[in-house]
Amino acid sequence: MSRHEILAKLRALKPWLEQQGIVRVRLFGSYARDEAGPDSDVDLLVETSRPLGLDHFRLEADLSAKLGATVQMVTDAALTNRIVRRHALAEAIDA
């Protein structure tokens, strides 16, 4: 799957994501750089309207099923490592 396909699927899921409390989704990592291989996961940086708690894991599983690829979802607040944060934000693409 290409970066374009992932972004199109995420954009189509926007109403559902908003119902789940996710107000912004950005793609980062290998898919954002167009370097994804067959074993790459989909890295998503999300902003939420409320704390997700354990729903975070359910949403990752649901998104993985909907996208057809393993999703790793991280909130902006959870990106505490400054180096990782800087790289993620530099390559992040809004969906």
C-alpha positions as CSV (number, residue, x, y, z in Angstrom):
1,M,0.0,0.0,0.0
2,S,1.3,3.5,-0.8
3,R,1.4,6.7,1.2
4,H,-1.4,8.0,-1.0
5,E,-3.6,5.0,-0.4
6,I,-3.1,5.2,3.4
7,L,-3.9,8.9,3.5
8,A,-7.0,8.4,1.3
9,K,-8.3,5.7,3.7
10,L,-7.6,7.8,6.7
11,R,-9.4,10.8,5.2
12,A,-12.4,8.6,4.4
13,L,-12.4,7.4,8.0
14,K,-12.4,11.0,9.4
15,P,-16.0,11.0,10.6
16,W,-15.5,7.6,12.4
17,L,-12.2,8.8,13.9
18,E,-13.9,11.9,15.3
19,Q,-16.6,9.8,16.9
20,Q,-13.8,7.9,18.6
21,G,-12.4,11.1,20.0
22,I,-9.6,11.5,17.5
23,V,-9.6,15.1,16.1
24,R,-6.4,15.1,14.1
25,V,-4.4,12.3,12.4
26,R,-0.9,12.7,11.0
27,L,1.0,10.0,9.2
28,F,4.8,9.7,10.0
29,G,7.5,7.1,9.7
30,S,8.2,4.9,6.7
31,Y,4.9,5.4,5.0
32,A,5.2,9.2,5.2
33,R,8.7,9.0,3.7
34,D,7.4,6.6,1.0
35,E,9.9,4.0,2.2
36,A,7.5,1.4,3.5
37,G,8.2,-2.2,2.9
38,P,5.9,-5.3,3.2
39,D,6.5,-5.5,6.9
40,S,6.2,-1.8,7.7
41,D,3.6,-0.6,10.2
42,V,1.5,2.5,9.8
43,D,2.7,5.2,12.3
44,L,0.1,7.7,13.3
45,L,0.4,10.8,15.4
46,V,-3.0,11.6,16.8
47,E,-4.6,14.4,18.8
48,T,-7.6,13.6,20.9
49,S,-10.6,15.4,22.3
50,R,-10.5,13.3,25.4
51,P,-8.1,10.8,27.1
52,L,-8.4,7.5,25.3
53,G,-7.3,5.2,28.1
54,L,-7.5,1.6,27.1
55,D,-9.6,2.5,24.1
56,H,-6.2,3.4,22.5
57,F,-5.5,-0.3,22.0
58,R,-9.0,-1.0,20.6
59,L,-8.6,1.9,18.2
60,E,-5.2,0.6,17.0
61,A,-6.7,-2.8,16.3
62,D,-9.8,-1.3,14.6
63,L,-7.6,1.0,12.4
64,S,-5.3,-1.9,11.6
65,A,-8.3,-3.9,10.4
66,K,-9.7,-1.0,8.4
67,L,-6.4,-0.1,6.8
68,G,-5.2,-3.7,6.2
69,A,-1.9,-3.0,7.9
70,T,-0.6,-2.9,11.5
71,V,-1.1,0.5,13.0
72,Q,1.0,2.1,15.8
73,M,-0.8,5.1,17.2
74,V,0.9,7.7,19.4
75,T,-0.5,10.8,20.9
76,D,1.3,14.1,20.7
77,A,1.6,14.2,24.5
78,A,3.3,10.7,24.5
79,L,6.1,11.9,22.2
80,T,8.4,13.0,25.1
81,N,11.7,12.1,23.5
82,R,12.8,15.4,21.9
83,I,14.7,13.8,19.1
84,V,12.0,11.3,18.1
85,R,9.4,14.1,18.4
86,R,11.4,16.4,16.1
87,H,11.7,13.7,13.5
88,A,8.1,12.7,13.7
89,L,6.8,16.2,13.4
90,A,9.2,17.1,10.6
91,E,7.9,14.3,8.4
92,A,4.2,14.2,9.6
93,I,1.5,14.5,6.9
94,D,-2.0,15.5,7.9
95,A,-4.6,13.0,6.9
